[in-house]
Amino acid sequence: MQELVFESTLGTRNEGWFANRKFRAVLLFYYFDGALLRNAYTFSTICRIFDEIYQIRNLNHRGGKINKVQQSIIERIRGNEAKYYFKFYGFLQDFVGTIEETLQKNLRLSQ
């Protein structure tokens, strides 16, 4: 589970808490409530959608050099913005709604 959440970079000099690692931690502990009852495929699929959103966000906020993986994500989205709008909107609705349910459930259990 550690490698799934923190990827395979533990023990390297690249151990910073970048946005993708923060997202993975929130996903595991608040979306999946600390246990991957669903499979790792679902976890990875949600992370891929986040990566797509993050790359589009970076186009507006960062600029700079883009690597091949980032470029392929951007090329896949360009020209399909309407489709991705609904994909991202659905993703965000599911993500926020599931976290709210988890937090409410945990609050009731702690009382």
Protein Blocks (a to p, Z undefined) as FASTA:
>chain_A
ZZmmnojmehiaklcccfklmmmmmmmmmmnnopafbafklmmmmmmmmmmmmmmmmmmm
ngpaddfklmmmmmmmgoplmmmmmmmmmmmmmmmmmmmmmmmmmmmmmZZ
